[in-house]
Each structure stands twice: as structure tokens, then as C-alpha cells.
Amino acid sequence: MAMASPRDLFITALAPVVWGSTYLVTTQFLPADRPLLAATVRALPAGIVLMLATRTWPRGTWWFKAAALGALNIGLFFFLLFFTAYQLPGGLAALVGSIQPLFVLLLGVPLLGEKIRMTHVVACAVGAAGVGLLVLRSDATLTVIGVLAGIAAALSMAAGIVFTKRWGRPDGVGLLGFTGMQLAMGGVMLLPVTLLIEGLPGSVSASNLGGLAYLSLIGALVAYAVWFRGIQRLPTMVVSFLGFLSPLVATVLGFVFLGEALSEWQMVGAVLVLGSVFLVQRASADAGPNIVPKAEMLR
């Protein structure tokens, strides 16, 4: 089997690249200490707009499937992600999250008929090491609940990737409608949690509105559309490793726009992250049909 299309790889990689800008946008433009509000506004408006524009809503068993995917990819994942961010320093949170490709590898065996290959295991280790060098600091401290939440977030994202691959899209539903269903479902799940825990801010500035609009239109509507497209077109392991680009982009943007230091070890980490993506792509190309699920699994 030939390697995945460079065009598909590039388009799919745009999603984690955009997500890598979330830290910069959050710290510079959003209301302070409102992570759940940011997550809700990021998902719910974009989801509603897409569903209305495409006149798409779940039918039959897809009420359950859309709710499950909306939770795994959006609602539950965002909640666990932000909870982890409160419990752990950003570097440790990203490092714990780097276990996600390993979960994709393990879930892919029973659900997609994939095989565990040593190259994939090595790539997981190399990618995690790269993320660690990119973001980990010597003064970081662990909390048990933070680590458990980070692992749960990684498992949620991994399960979202695998089940999106297994279930595909409902008959007659386009990519934008499919994306809208998940964003809306996830946003609806986040809304009561946001109102209960954070409430609404007393005031919102123009820069706040701009940041929220960016997260909703670019960070959710566009990014998730190309992400779900990539899950359908690329092997699951390749997609999961593209997620490593997020901490890489966040580190580069912090260096360029925030004046954050960029050490030699972080540069080594960047090389390892890119190397792990290339390694798993080569392994998927050499593995043949075992890596890509059979066509009937996509429905």
C-alpha cells in the first residue's frame, strides 16, 4: 500500500497546528480563568451553525452515536483537558496527554482489526520523549488526580478517533453536518457544567470576543472538519501522531510572540516529535491493509 497522500496529511495536520495556537489565544485574548466558558463557546455556536446550515440532525441509532462521539471528541475531552490543566503544569499535562497514541494502538486491535507493530510502540516512546523535552520543566510537580484526569483525557480522545473511524458518517450526511452534530452535542454537555462551575463573566471586551470567535470558527468549525476528514482518509495511528504537532506549535508561538525561551533540548524535542510522525507514517505505509480498517467498518 502506498504512503498516505501528502495532501491529506497536510490538510489533517492543520487541525493540531490550529489547536497549538489555543494557548496563545487563551492567554492573550480570552477572559481570565474561564476555561470551560472558552470550551463551550468554542464548540456550541459552531455546532449549531453547521447543523442549521446543512440541515443535519441525528436519526435513529445516530442519536446515540453522535452523543458518544460528541462526548469523546468534544464535551468529556474538553472538560478533562481543562481539569488537567488546573491540576498540572502545562508541560506535565502535555506529557501525560502524549500517551494518547498508545491508547489508539490498543483500541485499534479489537475495534478496527489493526495489529500492534514494534515500530508503532517505538514511535509512541519517541513522540512522548519529544513532547517531554518540548514542554517539561524541572520544577513541575505531580498530583495523582491531575495525572488520572490527563490519562482519562487521552483515553477519551483516542476512543473518539477510533470510534469515528469505525462508525464513519451517517448515510447522506456530509462532512460539515457530521462535524456540526459532534460540536453541538459536546457543547450541550459542556454548557450546564460551565454555568454551574464558572458562570458568565461580568463583562466581555472586544478582544475577548475576537478570541472567542477565533476559537469557535477556526479552532472548532474549520479544525474539527479537517480532523474528521483526516480520520476517514488516513490510518488511525497516523492521525493520532499528528496530535503531537500541537505542543510543538504552542512552543514555537510562545517563542515568537511571547518571548519565551527556546532551549537546545526543546529543539531536540521538536526533532523527535517530527521524527515520530514520520516513523509511524512509514510504518503504516509498509503494513498493508491491516492498518486501514475494511470499508464495511466505516458505516
VEXZABA-422350 format. One record per residue (C-alpha): residue in one letter; x negated, z, y negated. Coordinates in steps of 0.05 Angstrom, whole numbers, padded with zeros to 5 digits, always signed. Last residue first. Layout:
VEXZABA-422350
aXZY ...
***
This chain:
VEXZABA-422350
r+00410+00165-00051 l+00334+00163-00055 m+00325+00184+00017 e+00351+00117+00041 a+00292+00082+00010 k+00242+00119+00053 p+00200+00170+00016 v+00132+00149-00013 i+00072+00187+00014 n+00081+00168+00087 p+00087+00095+00069 g+00012+00084+00060 a-00039+00140+00051 d-00091+00099+00014 a-00051+00092-00051 s-00031+00165-00049 a-00103+00186-00040 r-00126+00143-00098 q-00072+00173-00143 v-00090+00243-00119 l-00163+00232-00139 f-00147+00200-00207 v-00104+00259-00227 s-00156+00309-00201 g-00211+00273-00240 l-00170+00277-00305 v-00163+00352-00296 l-00237+00359-00276 v-00260+00320-00337 a-00218+00363-00383 g-00245+00426-00350 v-00316+00403-00363 m-00297+00393-00436 q-00268+00463-00436 w-00334+00488-00409 e-00372+00455-00466 s-00328+00492-00516 l-00273+00468-00561 a-00259+00517-00617 e-00191+00517-00651 g-00187+00483-00719 l-00112+00478-00717 f-00102+00403-00722 v-00158+00371-00681 f-00179+00429-00636 g-00108+00453-00623 l-00087+00381-00610 v-00143+00373-00558 t-00124+00438-00522 a-00050+00420-00521 v-00066+00351-00494 l-00106+00381-00436 p-00053+00434-00425 s-00001+00379-00418 l-00043+00329-00378 f-00039+00373-00316 g+00034+00350-00310 l+00006+00283-00287 f-00011+00319-00222 s+00063+00327-00204 v+00077+00253-00215 v+00020+00231-00169 m+00043+00281-00116 t+00114+00255-00118 p+00094+00183-00106 l+00115+00138-00165 r+00178+00098-00182 q+00234+00149-00178 i+00194+00207-00205 g+00168+00162-00261 r+00237+00145-00285 f+00254+00220-00285 w+00193+00232-00329 v+00209+00172-00375 a+00278+00199-00389 y+00252+00270-00394 a+00203+00252-00449 v+00252+00210-00490 l+00311+00258-00492 a+00272+00323-00486 g+00207+00327-00526 i+00223+00265-00568 l+00295+00276-00589 s+00304+00350-00577 l+00233+00375-00590 y+00226+00331-00652 a+00294+00352-00679 l+00275+00425-00670 g+00210+00414-00709 g+00246+00377-00765 l+00300+00430-00769 n+00247+00485-00774 s+00210+00445-00828 a+00275+00440-00868 s+00284+00516-00863 v+00332+00554-00819 s+00363+00621-00839 g+00389+00684-00805 p+00366+00660-00737 l+00417+00658-00680 g+00418+00709-00624 e+00356+00726-00585 i+00375+00758-00518 l+00451+00747-00513 l+00455+00683-00553 t+00396+00653-00516 v+00422+00674-00447 p+00491+00645-00464 l+00460+00578-00484 l+00409+00570-00429 m+00457+00550-00374 v+00493+00501-00420 g+00425+00471-00439 g+00407+00460-00366 m+00472+00425-00351 a+00466+00383-00414 l+00394+00364-00401 q+00410+00347-00328 m+00470+00304-00344 g+00435+00269-00402 t+00376+00248-00358 f+00423+00215-00308 g+00461+00181-00365 l+00395+00155-00394 l+00371+00130-00326 g+00435+00093-00309 v+00492+00117-00266 g+00528+00066-00223 d+00514+00101-00158 p+00489+00172-00171 r+00413+00177-00182 g+00357+00194-00134 w+00373+00251-00086 r+00305+00258-00053 k+00262+00243-00114 t+00302+00289-00159 f+00299+00340-00103 v+00223+00337-00101 i+00211+00339-00175 g+00261+00395-00187 a+00232+00435-00129 a+00163+00430-00162 m+00190+00451-00229 s+00226+00512-00200 l+00165+00530-00158 a+00120+00528-00219 a+00170+00572-00257 a+00173+00621-00199 i+00097+00625-00198 g+00097+00640-00272 a+00151+00692-00264 l+00111+00726-00209 v+00048+00725-00252 g+00085+00755-00311 i+00117+00809-00268 v+00049+00829-00240 t+00016+00832-00307 l-00053+00801-00317 t-00102+00808-00375 a-00140+00754-00413 d-00203+00776-00449 s-00248+00724-00415 r-00205+00666-00437 l-00171+00613-00394 v-00146+00549-00426 l-00188+00489-00409 l-00233+00520-00356 g-00172+00545-00318 v-00136+00479-00324 g-00197+00445-00294 a-00201+00495-00237 a-00127+00484-00222 g-00138+00408-00221 v-00198+00414-00174 a-00161+00460-00127 c-00099+00416-00125 a-00143+00354-00116 v-00177+00387-00056 v-00109+00400-00025 h-00087+00329-00038 t-00151+00301-00007 m-00140+00344+00054 r-00075+00310+00068 i-00007+00342+00076 k+00043+00291+00102 e+00107+00268+00070 g+00175+00267+00103 l+00212+00277+00038 l+00247+00344+00047 p+00207+00378+00103 v+00137+00356+00082 g+00150+00345+00007 l+00163+00419-00003 l+00091+00437+00014 l+00059+00384-00030 v+00106+00397-00087 f+00089+00471-00082 l+00015+00454-00085 p+00028+00410-00145 q+00059+00471-00181 i-00001+00518-00172 s-00023+00498-00242 g+00032+00542-00270 v-00011+00604-00257 l-00067+00573-00298 a-00020+00553-00354 a+00007+00624-00359 l-00064+00652-00356 g-00086+00609-00414 g-00023+00623-00455 p-00032+00699-00450 l+00017+00730-00401 q+00083+00768-00406 y+00116+00732-00465 a+00093+00663-00440 t+00119+00680-00370 f+00188+00693-00399 f+00183+00626-00436 l+00168+00589-00371 l+00219+00627-00331 f+00274+00610-00380 f+00251+00538-00387 f+00250+00528-00311 l+00318+00561-00300 g+00351+00515-00350 i+00311+00450-00348 n+00283+00419-00284 l+00309+00469-00232 a+00373+00488-00268 g+00393+00417-00289 l+00374+00393-00219 a+00420+00444-00187 a+00476+00431-00236 a+00470+00356-00228 k+00470+00364-00152 f+00532+00410-00152 w+00573+00366-00198 w+00542+00306-00162 t+00582+00324-00100 g+00643+00292-00130 r+00632+00263-00200 p+00583+00282-00254 w+00592+00255-00325 t+00570+00191-00359 r+00600+00156-00419 t+00531+00129-00436 a+00533+00151-00509 l+00572+00214-00493 m+00526+00236-00437 l+00464+00219-00478 v+00488+00257-00539 i+00509+00318-00498 g+00441+00321-00463 a+00402+00313-00528 p+00443+00368-00560 l+00433+00416-00500 a+00359+00409-00482 r+00313+00422-00542 v+00364+00464-00577 t+00367+00509-00516 a+00291+00512-00507 a+00279+00526-00581 l+00331+00581-00580 l+00298+00610-00518 p+00230+00610-00553 r+00254+00644-00617 d+00196+00688-00638 a+00182+00653-00704 p+00228+00596-00727 l+00197+00529-00709 f+00147+00486-00749 q+00074+00507-00739 t+00074+00550-00676 t+00127+00511-00639 v+00103+00442-00660 l+00031+00457-00638 y+00053+00489-00572 t+00102+00432-00557 s+00048+00378-00566 g+00029+00382-00492 w+00101+00365-00476 v+00090+00297-00509 v+00030+00284-00464 p+00068+00311-00404 a+00122+00258-00417 l+00076+00200-00438 a+00043+00204-00369 t+00105+00171-00339 i+00096+00109-00383 f+00022+00104-00367 l+00030+00113-00292 d+00087+00063-00290 r+00045+00012-00328 p-00016+00025-00283 s+00029+00007-00224 a+00017+00053-00166 m-00040+00033-00121 a-00026-00019-00069 m+00000+00000+00000 
***
